[in-house]
Structure formats: C-alpha cells, structure tokens
Amino acid sequence: MALGCVAAFALAAPEALDAGLDAVCARENDPMASAACRNEDWDSDVRLARVALDLLTASALLRVGKVPSWCGGIIRCVESDFVARTKNALEFPFGSRIPDELPAKDVPRVDATRAMMVERAADLEPTRFYEAYVATDTPVVITGHLEREGWQALELFKTLDIFYKYGDTIVPVEYGTAFESHGVGVTSLSRFAQSFLAPSNDAHDGAPSSTNVAYVSQHQLFHQIPELCETFTVPPYALGRVSPETSAINIWLGTSGTRTSLHRDPYLNLLCQVAGFKYVRVYDDAQTQYLAPDVLRAGNKNTFTRSPLDPERSVPTAAVFVEHILRPGDVLYIPKNHWHYVRSLTTSVSMNF
C-alpha cells in the first residue's frame, strides 16, 4: 500500500513539482527529473526509487510542519524494497580510503598568473570576507576552515565505511561526465560505494575511463539522513543565508574523473571540500561573450546558464579565468553569476551552501 501511495503522489500530484522544469530536465536527461516525465528507459525498480526521491524533494520544499507524517515511512519502505531487489554479489569495501594526496598524473598545472585568491580562515572574519570578496564579486579559497570548526565529516569521509552504515539510502546518480554521458539512474549508497567509489580509490594513479565515472550531484542527502547534520557546521561566510533545518545543503559524491559543465548559478556559492581533490576554474560575468551561453529553466526562479564548451579544451583563449586545486578543509567562495567548472582529481566528497 505504501508503494502505491508514493507512486500516486508523484504521478497524480504534479503540482508539487515544477512542470516546466521537469520538461527541460527530461530533454536534458537530467537525473533530477521527476519520474512522472520518464519513458520506458528505466525498469520498474528504478522508476519507483526515483518517485521516492521526488517525494523527498517535494517534501523538502514544504514549510516545516507542512510535510505529511507518512512521507518518511514511505521513503524508508521504498528504500528497503529497492535494496532487496537490486543487491549485487560484491563485498562491501571496508577500509577503502579516499586518497589524501594528489595522483601522480593528469593534475592540471595552476598558472601563478591565474591563481585564485587564498585566505587562511584564522585571518578572515566574516565582516572582512563580505567587504573584500562578496561586495567585490571576487572568488576566494579559504583554507583550514573545516578543521578550525572541528568538522567531524573530515574524519568520517576518509574511508567509505560510512556508506555501509547508511547503505540502504537511495540516491540519484549520473554516469560518465557532462561531456560524455552514459545516462542517469538511481542506486543505493552501499552499491555506489562498491561499484564506483572503491574502484576509483584503487585506481588512484590511473585515469578512469568514462564508463567507470559516476557522480551523486547536488543531492539533499541531509534530508534523508538528518543525523549527518551533526558532522558539520554552517560556515559563518554563509552570512546567515542557510541553516541545516530549512535550507538545501547539498552533497556531491563522485569518482575520480567527474566533470561538470561550465555553468553559472543565480546565487552565491560556498563549496566545502571534505575529502579528495578537485580542480576548479572560475570565469567572471564579463567573459560570457566567449562562452556560448545556453539559458536553462528560463522563467523559473532557479534559472541558470551553462556553456557547451569544454573549459580544458575548447574555450577561447581570450576568456580570462582563475583556477585552484581544492584540498580537504578548503572552502571556495563563488560569486553569484560567475561561471565555474569542476573536475574531480580523486574520489571526492564536497558540500555546498
């Protein structure tokens, strides 16, 4: 009966979702698209799991106290059923460590003339952060903040063991990269760790093929596992904009070799690097003329823009950018409407506020 309720919620109550956004997502093969707009390319187990994630997303958009009491039970029911139906024979990779050093090859050389501004957290109070960087739309990397705030997540995500504890949790996943996609789907955290993250750890010094690249991107995992909110604190550099109880604090989990499109968002961003390493490139708004922008979700309050160009291969040399390699403990501030591109150099765990 619970499974029927969750299906009815997503398929018969589309007002809980943005229909215009769903249409765009379906065309773009977006893993965040509602199951209601999917065709027969997914089997029934994956479609049902995606419906449960739709319910989670819709619930997260409602005000506290407005979420029906049965939502949590239904999502847990679907997770249990999905995991039972999709088990594989792999043993869980206990002790598999996310690399704590850069790989021996395929690491971009950061040019000193394009290096991003860097500040020590101990030297950067929120007031000066606002005056020097937010008010001037200047990207900056803040080092040592997560250690200074005592983030338990830094220790928790050093290995994949945490994915066993919460292994039945279902998550949306993208296969391949923004430039060589192999589709999207749904999986459990334990299976994601077994099939993708552990092999990525093992192949630390080798370049993974796109068929071994997978990414859980921009997912509200903390709504599914609220106890994980105890492992981090909202950075003071968020300037009071977010809280764990009411905001969409997203997590990004992926293998080495994940690559985002070059895109920009209609809001400022704090990207916190919890485990692994990422190469980041940022272009300011003045460079838009070189980037062939394509507006998505036009007319929606979450309108954002992306470019079809590959920043490491095809962006015109006239486009000016800054770059940096993020390490565990770093916080990257990306101003509103600044273009950015991210490539994971190792298995990686990040959060954004």
C-alpha positions in Angstrom: 0.0 0.0 0.0 2.9 2.4 0.8 4.4 1.9 -2.6 1.1 2.7 -4.2 0.8 5.9 -2.2 4.3 7.1 -3.2 3.6 6.4 -6.8 0.2 8.3 -6.6 1.9 11.3 -5.0 4.4 11.8 -7.9 2.2 10.7 -10.8 -1.1 12.2 -9.7 0.1 15.4 -7.9 2.4 17.1 -10.3 1.6 20.5 -8.7 4.2 19.5 -6.1 6.8 19.7 -8.8 7.7 22.3 -11.4 6.2 21.0 -14.6 8.3 23.4 -16.8 11.5 22.3 -15.0 10.6 18.6 -15.5 10.2 19.1 -19.2 13.6 20.7 -19.5 15.2 18.0 -17.3 13.7 15.2 -19.4 15.1 16.6 -22.6 18.5 17.0 -21.0 18.5 13.5 -19.4 18.8 15.2 -16.0 18.9 12.8 -13.0 16.9 15.2 -11.0 13.9 14.9 -13.4 10.7 13.7 -12.0 9.8 10.0 -12.6 6.4 11.3 -13.9 8.2 12.6 -17.1 10.3 9.5 -17.8 9.6 7.0 -20.5 10.3 3.2 -20.5 14.1 3.6 -20.4 14.1 2.8 -16.7 12.9 -0.5 -15.2 10.1 -0.5 -12.5 12.5 -0.7 -9.6 14.5 2.4 -10.6 11.3 4.3 -11.5 9.8 3.6 -8.1 13.0 4.7 -6.4 13.0 7.9 -8.4 9.4 8.5 -7.4 10.5 8.2 -3.7 13.2 10.8 -4.4 10.6 13.0 -6.0 8.6 12.8 -2.8 11.7 13.7 -0.8 12.4 16.7 -3.0 8.8 17.9 -2.8 8.7 17.4 1.0 11.9 19.5 1.3 10.3 22.4 -0.5 7.4 22.5 2.0 7.5 24.6 5.2 8.4 22.8 8.4 5.2 21.3 9.9 3.5 21.0 6.4 5.2 17.7 5.5 2.7 14.8 5.8 3.7 12.4 8.6 3.6 9.4 6.3 6.3 10.7 4.0 9.3 9.4 5.9 7.8 5.9 6.3 7.0 5.6 2.6 10.5 6.6 1.6 12.0 4.1 4.0 9.7 1.4 2.6 10.8 2.1 -0.9 14.5 2.1 0.1 14.1 -1.3 1.8 12.3 -2.7 -1.2 14.7 -1.2 -3.8 17.8 -2.5 -2.0 16.4 -6.0 -1.6 15.6 -6.2 -5.4 18.9 -4.7 -6.6 21.5 -6.4 -4.4 24.8 -7.5 -6.0 27.4 -10.1 -5.1 30.1 -7.6 -4.3 31.5 -7.5 -0.8 31.5 -4.1 0.9 35.0 -2.4 0.6 35.6 -1.8 4.3 38.6 0.4 5.0 38.8 1.7 1.4 40.4 5.1 1.8 39.7 8.2 -0.2 43.1 9.5 -1.4 44.8 12.1 0.8 47.3 13.1 -1.8 47.1 14.1 -5.5 47.6 11.4 -8.2 50.9 11.1 -10.0 49.5 12.3 -13.3 46.7 14.2 -15.0 46.8 17.0 -12.5 46.4 20.5 -14.1 49.3 22.9 -13.6 47.9 26.0 -12.0 49.5 29.1 -13.6 50.6 31.6 -11.0 49.1 34.4 -13.1 45.7 32.8 -12.9 45.9 31.5 -9.3 42.8 32.2 -7.2 43.0 34.4 -4.1 43.7 32.3 -1.0 43.0 33.3 2.6 43.6 31.5 5.9 40.4 31.0 7.9 42.2 32.3 11.0 42.8 35.6 9.3 39.4 36.1 7.6 36.5 37.3 9.8 33.0 37.4 8.1 33.0 41.2 8.0 36.2 41.4 6.0 35.1 38.4 3.9 32.0 40.4 2.9 33.8 43.6 2.2 36.8 42.2 0.3 35.1 39.4 -1.6 31.3 39.4 -1.6 30.9 43.1 -2.2 33.5 43.0 -5.0 32.4 39.7 -6.6 35.8 38.2 -6.1 36.3 34.4 -5.8 38.4 33.2 -2.9 39.6 30.0 -1.4 39.5 29.9 2.5 41.9 27.3 3.8 41.7 25.5 7.1 38.1 26.5 8.0 36.7 23.0 8.3 39.5 21.9 10.7 39.1 25.2 12.6 35.4 24.5 13.1 36.0 20.8 14.1 34.0 19.2 11.3 33.5 15.5 12.1 32.8 15.0 8.4 36.5 15.4 7.7 37.2 12.2 9.6 34.0 10.4 8.8 34.6 10.5 5.0 38.2 9.5 5.0 37.0 5.9 4.2 33.9 4.5 2.6 32.7 2.8 5.8 30.1 5.5 6.3 28.4 4.3 3.1 27.8 0.9 4.7 26.2 2.4 7.8 23.7 4.2 5.6 23.9 1.8 2.7 20.1 1.4 2.1 19.7 5.1 1.4 18.8 5.6 -2.3 20.4 8.4 -4.3 20.2 9.8 -7.9 23.4 9.1 -9.9 24.9 10.3 -13.2 27.1 8.0 -15.2 30.0 9.5 -17.2 30.7 13.2 -17.4 28.9 16.3 -18.6 30.8 15.8 -21.9 30.5 12.1 -22.3 27.3 10.9 -20.5 26.4 7.3 -20.1 23.0 8.0 -18.6 21.4 8.5 -15.2 19.7 6.3 -12.7 19.1 5.5 -9.0 21.2 3.4 -6.7 21.9 2.8 -3.0 24.8 4.3 -1.2 26.3 0.9 -0.5 26.1 -0.2 -4.1 27.5 3.2 -5.2 30.5 2.7 -2.9 31.0 -0.9 -4.0 30.7 -0.4 -7.8 32.3 3.0 -8.2 34.0 4.7 -5.3 36.1 1.8 -4.2 37.4 1.1 -7.7 38.2 4.8 -8.0 40.2 4.7 -4.8 42.1 1.6 -6.0 42.9 3.3 -9.4 44.2 6.4 -7.7 47.2 6.9 -10.1 45.4 5.7 -13.2 43.0 7.8 -15.4 39.5 6.1 -15.2 37.5 5.6 -18.4 34.2 7.5 -18.6 32.4 4.2 -18.1 33.8 4.0 -14.6 32.9 7.6 -13.7 29.8 8.2 -11.6 28.5 11.2 -9.6 25.8 11.8 -7.0 25.4 15.6 -7.6 23.6 18.3 -5.8 21.6 15.9 -3.7 19.9 16.8 -0.4 21.2 13.8 1.4 20.9 15.5 4.8 17.1 15.5 4.5 17.3 11.7 4.2 20.0 11.2 6.9 19.4 14.2 9.3 21.9 12.8 11.9 24.7 13.7 9.4 23.9 17.3 10.1 25.8 16.8 13.4 29.0 16.3 11.5 29.4 19.8 10.1 28.5 23.5 10.9 27.2 26.1 8.5 30.2 28.4 7.7 29.9 31.9 9.0 30.7 33.0 5.5 27.2 31.9 4.5 26.2 35.2 6.2 23.0 33.8 7.7 21.6 32.7 4.4 21.2 28.9 5.3 20.5 26.5 8.1 20.6 22.7 8.2 16.9 22.7 9.2 15.5 24.8 6.4 18.0 25.0 3.5 19.0 22.8 0.6 22.5 22.0 1.7 23.7 19.6 -1.0 26.3 16.9 -1.1 28.5 15.9 -4.0 29.9 12.3 -4.1 31.9 11.1 -7.0 34.7 9.1 -8.5 37.9 10.5 -10.0 37.2 11.9 -13.5 33.8 13.5 -12.8 33.5 16.8 -14.7 30.8 19.4 -14.6 29.6 21.5 -17.4 30.8 25.1 -17.4 27.8 26.9 -15.8 26.7 29.7 -13.6 24.1 29.9 -10.8 21.8 32.8 -9.8 23.1 32.7 -6.2 26.4 32.8 -4.4 28.0 29.5 -3.5 30.3 28.1 -0.8 31.8 24.8 -1.9 33.4 22.9 1.0 35.9 20.2 0.2 35.5 17.4 2.7 37.6 14.6 1.1 39.7 14.2 -2.0 40.8 16.8 -4.5 39.1 18.9 -7.2 40.4 21.2 -9.9 38.2 24.4 -10.2 38.1 27.1 -12.8 36.0 30.3 -12.4 35.2 33.0 -15.0 33.5 36.3 -14.2 30.4 37.6 -15.9 32.4 39.7 -18.3 33.7 36.5 -20.0 30.2 35.5 -21.0 30.8 36.7 -24.6 33.3 33.9 -25.1 31.3 31.1 -23.6 28.3 30.5 -25.9 25.8 30.6 -23.1 22.6 28.5 -23.1 19.9 29.6 -20.7 18.1 26.7 -18.9 14.8 26.9 -16.9 14.0 30.3 -18.4 11.2 32.0 -16.4 11.8 29.7 -13.4 13.2 31.3 -10.2 16.1 28.8 -10.4 17.1 29.9 -13.9 20.8 29.1 -14.6 23.1 29.2 -17.6 25.6 26.7 -19.0 28.0 26.6 -21.8 28.5 23.6 -24.2 32.2 24.4 -24.4 34.8 22.2 -22.6 36.9 24.6 -20.5 40.0 22.4 -20.7 39.8 22.0 -24.5 37.6 24.4 -26.4 37.1 27.7 -24.5 38.6 30.6 -26.5 42.0 31.7 -25.1 40.7 35.3 -24.8 38.4 34.2 -21.9 40.1 35.2 -18.6 39.7 32.9 -15.6 41.2 32.0 -12.2 41.9 28.4 -11.0 42.7 26.4 -8.0 43.1 22.8 -6.7 40.8 22.3 -3.7 42.1 20.1 -0.9 40.2 18.7 2.2 39.3 21.5 4.5 39.1 24.2 1.8 36.1 26.4 1.3 35.6 28.0 -2.2 33.5 31.1 -2.5 31.9 31.5 -6.0 30.1 34.8 -6.5 26.6 34.9 -8.0 26.5 34.5 -11.8 30.2 33.6 -12.0 30.9 30.7 -14.4 32.6 27.7 -12.9 33.8 24.3 -13.9 34.9 21.4 -11.6 36.9 18.2 -12.3 37.5 15.6 -9.6 41.1 14.5 -9.5 40.4 11.8 -7.0 37.4 10.2 -5.4 35.7 13.2 -3.8 33.2 14.4 -1.2 32.0 18.0 -1.2 29.2 20.1 0.3 27.8 23.4 -0.8 25.9 26.1 1.0 
